Amino acid sequence: MGKYLKTEDVIQGKADYLVEKHEATVIERPDSFESAPEGKALVAVVSNPDFDAAAWCYDDIEFGRMTSPRDIRTVVWLAMDIEKVKDLL
């Protein structure tokens, strides 16, 4: 099971919220889990019909789940300070 960031009462627009309030940076889809910038965590903000889910990609398995070619949902990728991510779990 994944680890998801708590974003107060934000239901949609979580990527924008994390950029504005927690200094996350929007990045291109990474090639691999290992390509995360030094000291940064990869966060995949997945758009669902009724809500966004901000998932921490903390290992290769979780990264694979978020990059599955069978998953057609829109994903915004963020690089975020790893300590801030842990604080939001």
C-alpha positions as CSV (number, residue, x, y, z in Angstrom):
1,M,0.0,0.0,0.0
2,G,1.2,3.4,-0.9
3,K,2.0,6.4,1.4
4,Y,-0.1,9.5,0.7
5,L,0.5,13.1,1.7
6,K,-2.1,14.8,3.8
7,T,-3.0,18.1,2.3
8,E,-5.4,19.7,4.8
9,D,-8.8,20.1,3.1
10,V,-7.5,20.2,-0.5
11,I,-9.4,17.6,-2.5
12,Q,-8.4,18.7,-6.1
13,G,-5.5,20.8,-7.1
14,K,-3.0,19.1,-4.8
15,A,-0.1,19.6,-7.1
16,D,-0.6,23.4,-7.0
17,Y,-1.1,23.3,-3.3
18,L,2.2,21.5,-2.7
19,V,4.0,23.9,-5.0
20,E,2.6,27.0,-3.3
21,K,2.6,25.9,0.3
22,H,5.4,23.3,0.6
23,E,8.0,24.5,-2.1
24,A,7.5,21.4,-4.3
25,T,8.8,21.7,-7.9
26,V,7.0,20.4,-10.9
27,I,9.3,18.1,-12.9
28,E,9.1,15.9,-16.0
29,R,8.2,12.3,-15.5
30,P,11.3,10.7,-14.1
31,D,12.9,7.8,-15.9
32,S,13.5,5.9,-12.6
33,F,13.2,6.1,-8.9
34,E,17.0,6.7,-8.7
35,S,16.7,9.8,-10.8
36,A,15.2,11.8,-8.0
37,P,17.3,14.9,-7.2
38,E,19.6,14.7,-4.2
39,G,17.7,15.2,-1.0
40,K,14.4,15.3,-2.8
41,A,11.4,12.9,-2.8
42,L,9.4,12.0,-5.9
43,V,5.7,12.7,-5.4
44,A,3.1,11.6,-8.0
45,V,-0.1,13.6,-7.9
46,V,-2.7,11.4,-9.6
47,S,-6.0,12.9,-10.8
48,N,-9.0,10.8,-10.0
49,P,-12.6,11.8,-11.0
50,D,-13.4,13.1,-7.5
51,F,-10.1,13.8,-5.8
52,D,-6.3,14.1,-6.4
53,A,-4.0,11.7,-4.6
54,A,-0.5,12.8,-3.7
55,A,1.6,9.6,-3.5
56,W,5.2,9.4,-2.2
57,C,7.2,7.2,-4.5
58,Y,9.6,5.9,-1.9
59,D,11.0,2.9,-3.7
60,D,11.2,1.2,-7.1
61,I,8.0,-0.8,-6.5
62,E,6.0,2.3,-5.7
63,F,7.5,4.1,-8.6
64,G,6.5,1.3,-10.9
65,R,3.0,1.5,-9.7
66,M,2.8,5.2,-10.5
67,T,4.3,4.7,-14.0
68,S,2.4,1.7,-15.1
69,P,1.4,2.0,-18.8
70,R,-2.0,0.5,-18.0
71,D,-2.8,3.4,-15.7
72,I,-4.3,6.2,-17.9
73,R,-4.9,8.7,-15.2
74,T,-3.1,12.1,-15.4
75,V,-0.1,12.4,-13.1
76,V,1.8,15.5,-12.2
77,W,5.3,14.7,-10.9
78,L,6.9,16.8,-8.2
79,A,10.3,16.9,-6.5
80,M,9.9,17.9,-2.9
81,D,12.2,18.1,0.2
82,I,12.1,14.6,1.7
83,E,11.7,15.8,5.2
84,K,8.7,17.9,4.2
85,V,7.2,14.8,2.6
86,K,7.7,12.8,5.8
87,D,6.0,15.6,7.8
88,L,2.9,15.4,5.6
89,L,2.4,11.6,5.9
